[in-house]
């Protein structure tokens, strides 16, 4: 299901989603489902025919995403996977998940507060000043209660098993099912066992970069011999344990068992 609220130049889309991440954060393994809310660019095209013809409407560039998600096998109402993405890359990929205590404690209230501050959303998204029409902020704030009500309705349907469900064929390492899919409604997925994506995550205030042996980063060179150990991204001058094999050394130079430069892994973007 998808519901859209269009204003002058921006609008909000709300849809259900079932998601299985092939490279989850620690503690975020397993499928999750819920409701996705996105602030998007809206545009109206030229009439195709006469003055009576329908107006083409396009939903374009994303600026902000809120995922009100829960673990499928968890307690309904836990919002234990709920997060937001403050901005997107030029290729429309979201920046890393941001988890906030106030968002998890009162998702709908938090969402309502954010929708009342369009300038703040666009500022955090680093969007151009002319992204929104001057009247869009007021219109979005006025419609915020309706958007929150639709979001709440979809959450109820997800928990009732009517929305946000797994596809019939769920034999995959990654699944994204819902209205907001690729063209034609095909479910983007990675066949089970075929994922070799890089992954990096933040742990206790610092970043670790993990990379599978089958997909080394530029400049990396494995050290032969010894048992395989979990991939590491050592810091400057880090000495690896005996028998370990260096999987990634960023753009550094490997000298014996020592990485001469820190890893350069990027944060993950689910």
Backbone torsions as a table, in degrees:
resi	resn	phi	psi	omega
1	UNK	NA	141.2	176.9
2	UNK	-135.3	135.6	173.0
3	UNK	-125.8	137.5	-177.7
4	UNK	-125.5	143.5	176.6
5	UNK	-126.0	107.2	-175.6
6	UNK	-104.4	137.3	178.2
7	UNK	-118.0	-141.6	-177.8
8	UNK	-68.2	-61.8	-178.1
9	UNK	-125.1	-12.7	177.2
10	UNK	-128.6	168.4	178.7
11	UNK	-163.7	-179.6	-177.8
12	UNK	-125.2	134.8	172.9
13	UNK	-115.5	141.5	-178.8
14	UNK	-128.7	125.3	-178.9
15	UNK	-148.0	157.8	177.0
16	UNK	-82.4	158.0	-178.8
17	UNK	-154.2	143.9	169.5
18	UNK	-120.9	127.7	-171.0
19	UNK	-137.8	132.9	172.3
20	UNK	-124.5	110.7	-176.1
21	UNK	-83.5	126.2	177.7
22	UNK	-73.0	-16.8	-179.4
23	UNK	-133.2	68.6	-174.0
24	UNK	-75.5	157.6	168.8
25	UNK	-63.4	154.8	173.9
26	UNK	-58.0	130.7	-178.6
27	UNK	86.4	-2.4	-179.2
28	UNK	-114.7	24.7	-178.5
29	UNK	-74.0	156.9	176.4
30	UNK	91.2	163.9	-176.9
31	UNK	-68.3	152.5	178.0
32	UNK	-137.6	153.3	179.2
33	UNK	-146.7	162.8	-178.1
34	UNK	161.7	-141.3	-175.6
35	UNK	-128.1	136.5	178.1
36	UNK	-109.5	131.9	177.9
37	UNK	-121.2	128.5	-179.0
38	UNK	-131.8	140.5	169.0
39	UNK	-91.2	122.2	-174.7
40	UNK	-130.2	161.1	171.9
41	UNK	-78.8	138.2	176.2
42	UNK	-119.7	146.3	179.8
43	UNK	-145.7	150.4	176.6
44	UNK	-113.3	131.2	-179.1
45	UNK	-90.3	179.4	177.5
46	UNK	-74.3	150.2	176.6
47	UNK	-60.6	139.2	-178.1
48	UNK	-80.4	-23.3	-175.0
49	UNK	-145.3	-118.3	-175.0
50	UNK	-83.1	-179.5	177.9
51	UNK	-63.8	-15.8	-179.2
52	UNK	-91.2	-8.6	-175.1
53	UNK	-72.5	156.0	179.6
54	UNK	-69.8	149.2	-179.9
55	UNK	-86.7	125.4	175.3
56	UNK	-65.6	134.4	179.5
57	UNK	-124.5	129.7	179.1
58	UNK	-122.1	140.5	175.6
59	UNK	-106.1	117.8	-171.7
60	UNK	-113.2	-134.6	-169.9
61	UNK	-50.4	134.3	175.8
62	UNK	-85.9	146.4	178.0
63	UNK	-118.4	-29.2	-172.9
64	UNK	-157.6	143.0	-179.7
65	UNK	-135.9	137.0	172.5
66	UNK	-121.9	125.6	178.2
67	UNK	-112.4	106.2	177.4
68	UNK	-89.3	82.2	-171.1
69	UNK	-112.5	155.2	173.4
70	UNK	-137.7	153.6	174.4
71	UNK	-65.5	135.2	-178.4
72	UNK	-58.5	-38.5	-177.9
73	UNK	-93.4	11.7	-179.4
74	UNK	-94.9	-171.7	-179.2
75	UNK	-80.9	125.8	177.1
76	UNK	-58.5	135.2	-178.2
77	UNK	90.3	1.6	-179.2
78	UNK	-75.9	-29.1	-175.8
79	UNK	50.4	36.6	-174.0
80	UNK	-76.7	-4.8	174.8
81	UNK	-119.0	12.4	-174.5
82	UNK	-74.3	132.4	-175.7
83	UNK	-158.9	178.3	171.8
84	UNK	-141.0	164.4	178.7
85	UNK	-121.2	106.7	-174.2
86	UNK	-65.1	-22.9	-177.4
87	UNK	-155.1	169.9	179.4
88	UNK	-126.0	158.5	176.1
89	UNK	-81.9	168.3	176.4
90	UNK	-58.8	-21.4	178.0
91	UNK	-93.7	13.8	174.8
92	UNK	75.2	11.2	174.2
93	UNK	-82.4	139.6	179.0
94	UNK	-75.0	150.8	170.4
95	UNK	-72.4	171.5	-173.8
96	UNK	-56.5	155.2	176.9
97	UNK	-59.5	139.1	175.5
98	UNK	-119.3	118.5	178.9
99	UNK	-100.7	129.4	-179.6
100	UNK	-125.0	137.7	-179.7
101	UNK	-61.6	-42.7	-178.5
102	UNK	-67.4	-29.3	177.5
103	UNK	-70.2	-42.5	179.6
104	UNK	-71.2	-33.3	-177.8
105	UNK	-74.7	-37.2	-178.2
106	UNK	-144.0	72.7	-174.3
107	UNK	-57.6	-46.3	-176.7
108	UNK	-69.8	-38.3	176.6
109	UNK	-66.2	-41.1	177.7
110	UNK	-63.7	-43.0	179.5
111	UNK	-61.2	-43.5	179.3
112	UNK	-60.4	-41.6	179.2
113	UNK	-64.8	-38.6	178.9
114	UNK	-68.2	-41.3	-179.0
115	UNK	-64.6	-20.8	178.5
116	UNK	-82.5	-0.3	-176.5
117	UNK	-133.0	67.1	179.4
118	UNK	-58.9	-43.8	178.2
119	UNK	-56.6	-38.8	178.8
120	UNK	-65.7	-41.2	178.4
121	UNK	-61.2	-48.0	-177.4
122	UNK	-68.7	-31.6	177.6
123	UNK	-66.1	-45.5	178.1
124	UNK	-66.3	-28.7	178.3
125	UNK	-80.9	-5.2	-177.4
126	UNK	55.5	42.0	179.4
127	UNK	-82.5	151.4	178.0
128	UNK	-59.7	152.8	-176.7
129	UNK	-59.6	-29.0	-176.9
130	UNK	-94.3	18.1	-178.6
131	UNK	-60.6	-43.7	-176.2
132	UNK	-108.5	153.6	172.7
133	UNK	-72.5	148.8	-179.4
134	UNK	-54.1	-28.6	-178.1
135	UNK	-88.9	-6.5	-173.8
136	UNK	-65.1	-38.1	-177.8
137	UNK	-61.1	-46.0	179.3
138	UNK	-66.2	-39.9	179.9
139	UNK	-65.4	-42.7	179.8
140	UNK	-64.9	-42.7	178.8
141	UNK	-61.9	-40.3	-179.9
142	UNK	-66.0	-35.4	-177.6
143	UNK	-91.6	-2.0	-178.4
144	UNK	-53.7	-44.3	178.4
145	UNK	-59.3	-37.8	179.0
146	UNK	-68.1	-40.2	178.8
147	UNK	-64.8	-42.1	178.8
148	UNK	-64.9	-39.0	179.4
149	UNK	-63.6	-41.6	177.4
150	UNK	-64.7	-41.8	178.0
151	UNK	-60.4	-44.6	178.6
152	UNK	-62.4	-42.0	178.6
153	UNK	-60.9	-43.3	179.3
154	UNK	-66.7	-37.7	177.2
155	UNK	-59.9	-42.0	178.1
156	UNK	-61.0	-41.1	-179.8
157	UNK	-69.9	-33.2	175.5
158	UNK	-63.3	-46.8	-178.5
159	UNK	-69.5	-23.1	177.6
160	UNK	-85.4	-1.8	179.2
161	UNK	82.2	14.1	-179.2
162	UNK	-92.8	-26.1	-179.1
163	UNK	-134.2	167.3	175.8
164	UNK	62.4	40.3	-177.4
165	UNK	-102.4	158.2	178.2
166	UNK	-69.7	149.2	174.9
167	UNK	-66.3	163.2	-178.8
168	UNK	-59.2	-39.7	178.6
169	UNK	-102.7	98.7	-176.1
170	UNK	-108.6	22.7	178.8
171	UNK	-80.1	77.8	-177.7
172	UNK	-154.8	159.6	175.9
173	UNK	-83.4	-20.8	178.7
174	UNK	-142.1	136.3	179.7
175	UNK	-139.7	137.5	171.6
176	UNK	-133.9	104.9	-175.5
177	UNK	-121.5	137.1	-178.7
178	UNK	152.8	-175.9	-177.9
179	UNK	-69.5	-37.6	-176.9
180	UNK	-80.1	72.3	-177.8
181	UNK	-113.1	-169.8	175.4
182	UNK	-75.8	165.7	-179.0
183	UNK	-52.8	138.5	179.3
184	UNK	87.5	-4.4	177.3
185	UNK	81.0	9.0	178.7
186	UNK	-68.5	141.8	-178.3
187	UNK	-84.7	113.4	176.7
188	UNK	-63.2	129.7	-178.2
189	UNK	-154.5	159.5	173.6
190	UNK	-114.5	122.7	179.7
191	UNK	-54.5	143.6	-176.7
192	UNK	-56.7	129.6	178.7
193	UNK	86.3	-2.3	-175.2
194	UNK	-100.8	-4.1	-175.7
195	UNK	-79.3	128.6	175.2
196	UNK	-133.9	32.0	-179.8
197	UNK	-65.3	153.6	169.1
198	UNK	-70.9	154.3	170.3
199	UNK	-145.3	142.8	175.7
200	UNK	-142.3	150.4	-177.7
201	UNK	-152.3	161.4	-179.6
202	UNK	-95.0	131.8	-179.0
203	UNK	-135.7	119.4	177.6
204	UNK	50.7	45.1	172.0
205	UNK	85.8	-1.8	176.7
206	UNK	-134.8	165.8	-175.2
207	UNK	-105.5	135.0	169.7
208	UNK	-112.9	141.7	179.1
209	UNK	-116.3	118.9	178.6
210	UNK	-109.4	138.8	178.6
211	UNK	-142.1	133.8	-178.9
212	UNK	-68.6	150.8	-176.5
213	UNK	-63.9	-25.1	-178.0
214	UNK	-78.0	-7.9	-177.9
215	UNK	-139.4	70.3	-178.2
216	UNK	-67.6	150.0	178.4
217	UNK	-79.6	161.7	178.9
218	UNK	-56.2	131.7	179.1
219	UNK	91.6	-10.4	-178.8
220	UNK	-82.0	149.2	179.9
221	UNK	-145.7	118.5	-178.1
222	UNK	-68.7	148.7	175.3
223	UNK	-99.2	120.4	-173.7
224	UNK	-70.6	155.9	173.7
225	UNK	89.6	155.2	175.9
226	UNK	84.7	163.0	-179.4
227	UNK	-70.3	154.5	177.8
228	UNK	-76.8	134.7	176.3
229	UNK	-122.9	163.0	178.8
230	UNK	-54.7	141.0	180.0
231	UNK	-57.8	145.8	178.8
232	UNK	-133.9	158.8	172.7
233	UNK	-123.6	88.6	-172.1
234	UNK	-69.2	153.4	175.3
235	UNK	-81.7	-180.0	-177.4
236	UNK	-60.0	125.6	176.0
237	UNK	76.4	11.8	-178.3
238	UNK	-69.8	134.2	178.6
239	UNK	-98.7	122.9	-178.8
240	UNK	-76.5	153.4	177.6
241	UNK	-66.9	155.3	-178.8
242	UNK	-56.5	136.9	176.8
243	UNK	82.2	-5.9	-178.0
244	UNK	-77.3	155.2	176.7
245	UNK	-114.7	128.4	-179.5
246	UNK	-75.9	121.0	-177.8
247	UNK	-92.3	-44.3	-178.5
248	UNK	-141.2	137.5	178.7
249	UNK	-131.7	33.0	-180.0
250	UNK	53.8	-130.7	176.9
251	UNK	-102.3	17.0	-175.1
252	UNK	-80.5	-178.0	-179.3
253	UNK	-113.8	129.9	-179.3
254	UNK	-89.6	126.7	177.0
255	UNK	-124.7	104.9	-176.1
256	UNK	63.9	-121.0	179.7
257	UNK	-103.8	14.3	-174.5
258	UNK	-117.1	134.7	175.4
259	UNK	-91.0	123.6	-176.0
260	UNK	-85.8	-3.1	177.5
261	UNK	-147.1	150.3	-178.1
262	UNK	-67.8	159.0	176.4
263	UNK	-66.0	157.5	-177.4
264	UNK	-125.5	32.5	-178.0
265	UNK	-64.9	148.5	176.7
266	UNK	-93.9	155.4	174.2
267	UNK	-68.9	148.8	-176.7
268	UNK	-73.9	155.4	176.6
269	UNK	-128.7	92.6	-177.7
270	UNK	-65.1	NA	NA
